[in-house]
């Protein structure tokens, strides 16, 4: 998987916009054990992503910042 950093370590991914394509990507990544943060203008889409295990940022910047600060490079 391209998100791989090393043996058993996956980088978190942020997805801005969880419509048809974004939600499908989030679902697939979460299924592979990748930590996913999302943000969308539609709260119902964010709820669907959260139900799958994604975290939801208060803003696009907050979702991105949470990923950056939680990643050990």
Secondary structure, DSSP 8 states (H G I E B T S, - for coil): -TTEEETTEE--EEEE--SHHHHHHHHHHHHTT--EEEE-S-HHHHHHHHHHT-EE-SSHHHHHHHHHHT---
